[in-house]
Amino acid sequence: MNLQDKVAVVTGASRGLGEHFAAALIDKGATVFGLARSADDLDRVRDRLGERFHPLVCDVTDQDDVTRAFDEINQQADSLDVLVNNAGLGRFGAVDDLPLDEWNLQIDVNLHGVHHCTRAAVPRMKAQNAAHGFGGHIVNIASVAGLVGNPNLSAYNATKFALRGYSEAIMKELRADGIKVTCVYPGSVATHFADAAGRSGSPNPMEPESVAATVVHVLEGPDNYLISEVVMRPLRPKG
């Protein structure tokens, strides 16, 4: 897909990987609707990225809020070509000690949020396929925690393993409608995720720009094939 003048939606766009995905897409000429809960953080990103970044305050765990956001996108944009389901969070804790509300929060954001946004985007993409022969591309940002279990990470592992299955299922379902689905499994990345999760990160993580560049590379592939999974790890994780 040539990203020039395409329209992308990025969730969790106010910081971390989401902000870098938005920047990389805009660098390729796309218009980005960035979804996140913090208006102040979204305004900061808009100030940095310019007029091609359109902030939308949205809680992806709330289906009604997601529907409202995508209705607004559909009214403003001529197409919906890319959805990057990036919003996510992790909480570390022993299986018998992690508070139930933190278990539920991770499922709501990391899994339900992906489904809410996918469900909102797919009808537009199906219509585009019927009209033009290609629907669009959905990229789900998982984690290597969706491939390998880790102690004290049961809830996060559960959501990312589930996202892997969800991505494979909708990839097989939607490719007949001209819609690509790719699931990306990054290893340790130099963002504030580890700090927010209450754990120190890798001493030699990947740079978020590298993950964003890889996603752009996948998006720019020819329309007649898809890359269903991408696994990324630091080359020298211990430095």
Phi and psi in degrees as a GROMACS rama.xvg file:
@    title "Ramachandran Plot"
@    xaxis  label "Phi"
@    yaxis  label "Psi"
@TYPE xy
-79.0093  118.992  ASN-2
-81.0942  -7.996  LEU-3
-58.8664  124.688  GLN-4
65.9853  12.8492  ASP-5
-81.854  165.178  LYS-6
-115.94  126.401  VAL-7
-122.808  147.034  ALA-8
-114.234  128.363  VAL-9
-123.161  122.628  VAL-10
-91.3113  155.911  THR-11
61.9703  38.9606  GLY-12
-86.8079  1.27196  ALA-13
-88.0329  -6.51988  SER-14
-168.876  175.061  ARG-15
57.1534  -142.734  GLY-16
-59.3434  -38.3881  LEU-17
-59.1016  -42.5882  GLY-18
-63.3853  -38.5863  GLU-19
-70.8927  -36.1  HIS-20
-61.1459  -45.5579  PHE-21
-60.1098  -44.6937  ALA-22
-62.9936  -42.7925  ALA-23
-65.9621  -38.8578  ALA-24
-67.8229  -41.9906  LEU-25
-64.4524  -37.3997  ILE-26
-59.739  -26.2076  ASP-27
-91.0619  3.32053  LYS-28
97.2392  6.6519  GLY-29
-82.616  158.696  ALA-30
-98.271  134.264  THR-31
-120.648  126.616  VAL-32
-95.6062  114.633  PHE-33
-101.013  122.823  GLY-34
-104.518  135.846  LEU-35
-168.148  170.707  ALA-36
-86.5145  -23.3281  ARG-37
-97.6521  113.634  SER-38
-64.5553  -39.0707  ALA-39
-63.5333  -43.9807  ASP-40
-66.1907  -39.3561  ASP-41
-64.4627  -39.3749  LEU-42
-63.6377  -37.2812  ASP-43
-62.4224  -42.5833  ARG-44
-65.4349  -40.8772  VAL-45
-61.9437  -41.11  ARG-46
-61.3074  -33.947  ASP-47
-80.5402  -40.2477  ARG-48
-94.4094  -20.4884  LEU-49
95.1044  -166.469  GLY-50
-71.9003  -14.6954  GLU-51
-78.7191  -7.52515  ARG-52
-100.547  121.119  PHE-53
-113.193  108.018  HIS-54
-77.9599  138.864  PRO-55
-135.162  116.751  LEU-56
-71.6688  123.642  VAL-57
-157.278  135.88  CYS-58
-99.6832  109.03  ASP-59
-67.2571  -14.9811  VAL-60
-78.6716  -10.3073  THR-61
-106.306  107.669  ASP-62
-58.7089  -39.7753  GLN-63
-64.7421  -39.1013  ASP-64
-66.399  -39.7775  ASP-65
-64.4897  -43.9724  VAL-66
-59.2434  -43.8716  THR-67
-60.1735  -44.7413  ARG-68
-63.3649  -44.3445  ALA-69
-72.4553  -30.4888  PHE-70
-61.0958  -41.2885  ASP-71
-66.032  -41.7078  GLU-72
-61.688  -45.4693  ILE-73
-63.8981  -30.6381  ASN-74
-73.9157  -33.7648  GLN-75
-89.4488  -29.088  GLN-76
-108.942  146.966  ALA-77
-78.8459  -15.8005  ASP-78
-154.764  172.43  SER-79
-138.873  97.2241  LEU-80
-98.1719  -30.8917  ASP-81
-137.279  134.503  VAL-82
-123.574  120.11  LEU-83
-108.31  104.757  VAL-84
-82.7539  91.189  ASN-85
-108.45  -25.8978  ASN-86
-55.3154  130.324  ALA-87
-170.158  162.195  GLY-88
-152.963  161.387  LEU-89
-137.676  146.162  GLY-90
-131.939  126.097  ARG-91
-90.2486  141.064  PHE-92
174.4  153.064  GLY-93
-62.9715  147.923  ALA-94
-60.0922  -29.9485  VAL-95
-95.4853  8.20254  ASP-96
-128.084  -22.5841  ASP-97
-62.8318  123.869  LEU-98
-59.0522  143.183  PRO-99
-61.1947  -33.5573  LEU-100
-67.1036  -30.6544  ASP-101
-74.9721  -34.5595  GLU-102
-59.1119  -51.0571  TRP-103
-65.1459  -37.3628  ASN-104
-61.7945  -42.3202  LEU-105
-64.7281  -39.8296  GLN-106
-65.9387  -41.336  ILE-107
-63.0514  -45.8277  ASP-108
-77.3631  -51.3821  VAL-109
-76.5606  -23.7879  ASN-110
-119.523  -58.0271  LEU-111
-60.9756  -39.0345  HIS-112
-60.8642  -40.6248  GLY-113
-62.0904  -45.0232  VAL-114
-66.0248  -42.492  HIS-115
-57.3181  -45.9066  HIS-116
-71.907  -39.5239  CYS-117
-62.0314  -46.0291  THR-118
-59.8193  -34.814  ARG-119
-75.9636  -30.511  ALA-120
-86.4678  -31.4931  ALA-121
-61.9863  -42.3683  VAL-122
-57.08  -41.0591  PRO-123
-64.446  -42.3805  ARG-124
-66.4243  -38.3328  MET-125
-62.8244  -40.9525  LYS-126
-64.4012  -38.2005  ALA-127
-64.9197  -38.4948  GLN-128
-64.0647  -42.6243  ASN-129
-63.0973  -34.3015  ALA-130
-85.7016  -34.1527  ALA-131
-127.386  -5.7036  HIS-132
89.037  2.24563  GLY-133
-151.851  133.497  PHE-134
-92.7781  -46.4746  GLY-135
152.212  -166.75  GLY-136
-142.007  127.212  HIS-137
-108.855  126.943  ILE-138
-118.229  119.5  VAL-139
-101.847  123.858  ASN-140
-92.2401  105.927  ILE-141
-97.4326  -126.177  ALA-142
-176.504  158.1  SER-143
-61.7718  -15.3398  VAL-144
-68.9831  -7.12354  ALA-145
-90.5827  0.193525  GLY-146
-117.487  -28.9139  LEU-147
-136.321  130.816  VAL-148
-75.2966  152.14  GLY-149
-135.977  142.17  ASN-150
-64.0429  145.989  PRO-151
63.8392  21.7425  ASN-152
-136.187  29.228  LEU-153
-61.5492  -43.3849  SER-154
-67.6594  -46.3052  ALA-155
-63.2744  -45.3609  TYR-156
-56.2432  -45.0745  ASN-157
-59.9381  -42.5572  ALA-158
-68.8494  -37.15  THR-159
-78.4504  -34.201  LYS-160
-62.7247  -41.3475  PHE-161
-63.511  -39.2009  ALA-162
-64.1966  -34.1247  LEU-163
-62.4884  -47.3257  ARG-164
-64.5432  -41.3565  GLY-165
-60.5825  -44.4024  TYR-166
-64.3251  -42.5014  SER-167
-64.6319  -40.2518  GLU-168
-64.2129  -47.7981  ALA-169
-74.5293  -26.1374  ILE-170
-59.897  -46.6576  MET-171
-69.6451  -30.3582  LYS-172
-75.7402  -40.9124  GLU-173
-95.9707  -13.8793  LEU-174
-64.9074  -27.0756  ARG-175
-67.3216  -18.6408  ALA-176
-97.9073  14.8863  ASP-177
71.6947  24.4214  GLY-178
-113.85  121.81  ILE-179
-84.8041  146.563  LYS-180
-131.949  127.279  VAL-181
-127.378  134.572  THR-182
-110.235  127.911  CYS-183
-110.283  132.837  VAL-184
-118.402  85.1983  TYR-185
-77.8747  145.653  PRO-186
-82.1651  -151.202  GLY-187
-64.0644  129.171  SER-188
-124.449  145.404  VAL-189
-77.8791  73.8577  ALA-190
-127.71  -175.704  THR-191
-87.3641  10.1464  HIS-192
-59.8045  -47.5336  PHE-193
-62.7798  -40.503  ALA-194
-62.3752  -44.6596  ASP-195
-65.7825  -30.8412  ALA-196
-81.4168  -9.16201  ALA-197
85.7376  34.6596  GLY-198
-150.321  144.047  ARG-199
-73.0269  145.639  SER-200
-88.5086  -175.968  GLY-201
-65.7052  144.397  SER-202
-69.5191  -15.8855  PRO-203
-139.287  67.3109  ASN-204
-77.372  167.591  PRO-205
-71.3197  154.014  MET-206
-84.1744  141.419  GLU-207
-60.1988  -30.4488  PRO-208
-61.0504  -32.6561  GLU-209
-69.2297  -40.3267  SER-210
-65.717  -43.2598  VAL-211
-62.7265  -41.0392  ALA-212
-63.5991  -36.4117  ALA-213
-66.7836  -42.4498  THR-214
-62.8548  -42.5146  VAL-215
-61.0742  -42.1672  VAL-216
-58.0255  -43.5435  HIS-217
-64.5041  -43.2509  VAL-218
-63.2377  -32.1401  LEU-219
-83.2478  2.77938  GLU-220
-66.1453  157.649  GLY-221
-56.8145  153.319  PRO-222
-73.4763  -11.4343  ASP-223
-94.3434  9.9725  ASN-224
-150.707  165.273  TYR-225
-134.742  152.593  LEU-226
-103.758  113.098  ILE-227
-83.1975  -28.9586  SER-228
-142.651  143.965  GLU-229
-135.382  124.002  VAL-230
-110.652  128.378  VAL-231
-126.501  134.005  MET-232
-138.86  151.801  ARG-233
-61.8907  141.986  PRO-234
-68.3659  -44.7473  LEU-235
-125.578  80.9049  ARG-236
-62.5591  -23.9981  PRO-237
-99.942  9.42528  LYS-238
